[in-house]
């Protein structure tokens, strides 16, 4: 500023130039001093430049090679990266599949079980699937579909099991006849065995063959009852080895459908619904079974089929009672049995009233006894059936009286009303064996000789005995005391004498063509029949083992009857 203010520009410039020249000289001096070093450095630099170029070329070449080699490595690294990623994905997938696979296997198992109609195991599998497996993988869409489908599967199992139950109910309805037949056959075999044991109590070892047992039984019947040929043998068992076991209800009917259905409905919480349905359907079937066919009274097979169906029904219910817990109970069974008992007794009263053949009535009685014994063996009370048999016994007596009325008429119509002539000892003994007659004077007379009575006397006497045997036949297996049997036989015999035989004699006496000789012979005949009444009393006593002195023993009125007719 002072230079500017003092106008000393020239002087300042001179000073400045002088200073510059001084500095130039110092720089030149310094350069001169360092020139050789600079030249040496330039020379060295020129030498290094070639090596640097060579190094540059080597570096460039190495870089190029490195770049080439690096590309493959980068590609390999990318591939490795992708493989590692895939490996992680696969590992995660395997883990998820490990969780899902049991679910899929259980679902496949479920479908297979349903396809093979193993519904109860299928229901168990469904339960495990729903509560154990599906919750572990519930976030998957297919699991949600399965969960939504589970109620439908349960309903499908219910419907299929109910269909199986309906098939079962239809099956037992069809098989009731066969089941009942088998059960009654078992009861008959047991009764035959009990009879053999009671007849031979000392035999403890070894079994009789079927033929020996039958032969023994037939021999005993023949020795005790000439009327045995009237028994039609409805209770005969087929020729089987006694050791062969008769199949039971479980052998004739497959009960597994009802068991499965019961378990399924129990698991589904609908057991009460199932029980009500089963009982309702069985009540309907019971009503159908208890309706007798309109022509049942015409043949014994009609009664047999009716009884077989009833027995079969209750054998099945008894089996269900003892093999299931609460599906049916004793109160339900007792209710059905009370209904069955009342309807059966009513049907038997109605249809048996049409029977006019004593052989059919006797066979019906034997069938009813077997029917009662069979059901009694299963624990059902049958006293009312035996009470009804006492009613049928009165009807049986009436049919016997009608039959013997015809027998007596034939005997009286075919008689010649002349004393029986005998020409030798053999004929004499034969007649005496048929009729209890003793006459010392007649025995002393030489042959030929005559009995005082005509042929109708021994014939009528023998037919009275046959009638007694027929009455006795009905009383067998009725669980009656000896006194009751004796009273029944005596009452029926009294009716035979006082009503049937008396009416037949009266009709003969009233005939217009009956002469004095015939009337005299009838008087003689009735006199001998009157005397034979005490032998009939003894005969009844022998077969019933009830002494005449026993209280309430009915007496025969034959003496009065024959006196009245004379």
Secondary structure, DSSP 8 states (H G I E B T S, - for coil): -HHHHHT-HHHHHHHHHHHHHHHHHHHHHHHHHHHHHHHHHHHHHHHHHHHHHHHHHHHHHHHHHHHHHHHHHHHHHHHHHHHHHHHHHHHHHHHHHHHHHHHHHHHHHHHHHHHTT-HHHHHHHHHHIIIIIGGGGTTSHHHHHHHHHHHHHHHHHHHHHHHHHHHHHHHHHHHHHHHHHHHHHHHHHHHHHHHHHHH-TT--SS---HHHHHHHHHHHHHHH-GGGGG---TT---S--TTS----HHHHS-THHHHHHHHHHHHTT-HHHHHHHHHHHHHHHHHHHTS--TTGGG-HHHHHHHHHHHHHHHHHHHHHHHHSSSSS-HHHHHHHHHHHHHHHHHHHHHHHTT---HHHHHHHHHHHHHHHHHHHHTT---HHHHHHHHHHHHHHHHHHHHHHHHHHHHHHHH---S--EE-SHHHHHHHHHHS----HHHHHS-SSEE-SS-HHHHHHHHHHHHHHHHHHHHHTTS---HHHHHHHHHHHHHHIIIIIIHHHHHHHHT-TT--HHHHHHHHHHHHHHHHTHHHHHHHHHHHHT--TTSTT-----HHHHHHHH-
